[in-house]
Amino acid sequence: SPNALDRSAPTAQHLLFVGHIEAMAVGHVLPDGRELFADVSFRVGDGACVALVGPNGAGKTTTIRLVMGMLRPTAGRAEVGGLDCWRDPVATHRLVGYVPGDAATYPRLTGRQHVDYFANLRHAGAGRRAAVAEQQARAGTLAERLDLDLHRRAGTLSRGNRQKLALVLALMTPRPMLVLDEPSTGLDPLVQQEFHAL
């Protein structure tokens, strides 16, 4: 099981910046029958910044995927904002800005096209244009702070620049919670500093 929930400075690679997340006796058994972890419980209150720390293979990313409703726990349950992550994944995802450890992008789209696509995907109905424009402006500010050229195709970006794009996409929409899996991987030290300042 993950070694600790560290409430100190956010220096670990696996970070949870959260509003309200609760895991209750969560366990996960792999398809081959091996138990990855069992009886993991934690509660993170509103406004907390918590790092999930442990050695490689301890289950940190799996725990994050369970909390995001991407994997079904074989025991227990996880909640985000009072919602069951597995039963209500769409509602859960509306509450969370998420950066996976292995963020995928569309190689032929530019960073700007990613921003436009996700901004339009997240909004419908009245006030859509204003909300999309607000997200596009926020994305431009974030890209500038992270030194990311949004005019380049994602397929031509280095790993670090693809990570910057994933951060921009997660942070451009105001959400009550952020779940970040290895958010600073591939970022140079100066950009890491700017990311932590965000």
GIJOSUL-V40840 format. One record per backbone hydrogen bond with DSSP energy under -0.5 kcal/mol. CO is the residue of the C=O (numbers start at 1). NH is the residue of the N-H. E is the energy in kcal/mol with one decimal. If there is no record, write none. Layout:
BEGIN
co->CO nh->NH e->E
co->CO nh->NH e->E
END
This chain:
BEGIN
co->4 nh->6 e->-0.8
co->4 nh->53 e->-1.9
co->5 nh->7 e->-0.6
co->6 nh->51 e->-2.1
co->9 nh->11 e->-2.1
co->13 nh->15 e->-0.8
co->13 nh->182 e->-0.8
co->13 nh->183 e->-0.8
co->14 nh->52 e->-1.4
co->15 nh->180 e->-1.5
co->16 nh->18 e->-0.7
co->16 nh->50 e->-2.7
co->17 nh->178 e->-2.6
co->20 nh->81 e->-2.6
co->21 nh->44 e->-3.0
co->22 nh->79 e->-3.2
co->23 nh->25 e->-0.6
co->23 nh->42 e->-1.9
co->24 nh->77 e->-1.7
co->26 nh->40 e->-2.9
co->27 nh->74 e->-1.7
co->27 nh->75 e->-1.2
co->28 nh->36 e->-2.4
co->28 nh->37 e->-1.3
co->30 nh->33 e->-2.7
co->34 nh->30 e->-3.3
co->34 nh->36 e->-0.6
co->37 nh->28 e->-2.5
co->39 nh->41 e->-0.6
co->40 nh->26 e->-2.7
co->42 nh->23 e->-3.0
co->44 nh->21 e->-1.6
co->45 nh->48 e->-1.6
co->48 nh->18 e->-1.8
co->48 nh->50 e->-0.5
co->50 nh->16 e->-3.0
co->51 nh->6 e->-2.3
co->51 nh->53 e->-0.7
co->53 nh->3 e->-0.8
co->53 nh->4 e->-1.5
co->55 nh->58 e->-1.9
co->59 nh->63 e->-2.4
co->60 nh->64 e->-2.2
co->61 nh->65 e->-2.6
co->62 nh->66 e->-2.3
co->63 nh->67 e->-2.4
co->64 nh->68 e->-1.8
co->65 nh->70 e->-2.7
co->65 nh->71 e->-1.1
co->66 nh->69 e->-1.3
co->71 nh->73 e->-0.5
co->75 nh->27 e->-1.9
co->77 nh->24 e->-3.1
co->78 nh->85 e->-2.6
co->79 nh->22 e->-2.5
co->80 nh->83 e->-2.0
co->83 nh->80 e->-2.2
co->84 nh->88 e->-2.6
co->86 nh->89 e->-0.5
co->88 nh->92 e->-2.3
co->89 nh->93 e->-2.7
co->90 nh->94 e->-1.3
co->91 nh->95 e->-0.6
co->92 nh->95 e->-1.4
co->92 nh->96 e->-0.6
co->93 nh->96 e->-0.6
co->95 nh->177 e->-1.5
co->96 nh->98 e->-0.6
co->97 nh->179 e->-2.8
co->99 nh->181 e->-3.0
co->100 nh->103 e->-0.8
co->105 nh->107 e->-0.8
co->106 nh->109 e->-1.3
co->106 nh->154 e->-0.5
co->107 nh->155 e->-2.5
co->109 nh->154 e->-3.1
co->110 nh->114 e->-2.0
co->111 nh->115 e->-2.4
co->112 nh->116 e->-2.7
co->113 nh->117 e->-2.6
co->114 nh->118 e->-2.8
co->115 nh->119 e->-2.5
co->116 nh->120 e->-2.3
co->117 nh->121 e->-2.2
co->118 nh->122 e->-1.7
co->120 nh->123 e->-0.7
co->125 nh->128 e->-1.6
co->127 nh->131 e->-2.2
co->128 nh->132 e->-2.9
co->129 nh->133 e->-2.6
co->130 nh->134 e->-2.2
co->131 nh->135 e->-2.2
co->132 nh->136 e->-2.6
co->133 nh->137 e->-2.3
co->134 nh->138 e->-2.4
co->135 nh->139 e->-2.7
co->136 nh->140 e->-2.0
co->137 nh->141 e->-2.0
co->138 nh->142 e->-2.6
co->139 nh->143 e->-2.8
co->140 nh->144 e->-2.1
co->141 nh->145 e->-2.2
co->142 nh->146 e->-2.2
co->143 nh->148 e->-2.9
co->144 nh->147 e->-1.0
co->148 nh->150 e->-0.8
co->149 nh->152 e->-1.1
co->150 nh->112 e->-3.1
co->152 nh->111 e->-1.5
co->153 nh->156 e->-1.7
co->154 nh->157 e->-1.4
co->158 nh->162 e->-2.3
co->159 nh->163 e->-2.1
co->160 nh->164 e->-1.9
co->161 nh->165 e->-2.1
co->162 nh->166 e->-2.2
co->163 nh->167 e->-2.2
co->164 nh->168 e->-2.6
co->165 nh->169 e->-2.6
co->166 nh->170 e->-1.9
co->167 nh->171 e->-2.5
co->168 nh->172 e->-1.8
co->172 nh->174 e->-0.6
co->177 nh->97 e->-2.7
co->178 nh->17 e->-1.1
co->179 nh->99 e->-2.2
co->180 nh->15 e->-1.8
co->180 nh->182 e->-0.7
co->182 nh->185 e->-1.4
co->184 nh->187 e->-1.9
co->188 nh->192 e->-2.6
co->189 nh->193 e->-2.0
co->190 nh->194 e->-1.9
co->191 nh->195 e->-2.9
co->192 nh->196 e->-2.5
co->193 nh->197 e->-1.5
co->194 nh->198 e->-1.0
co->195 nh->198 e->-0.8
END
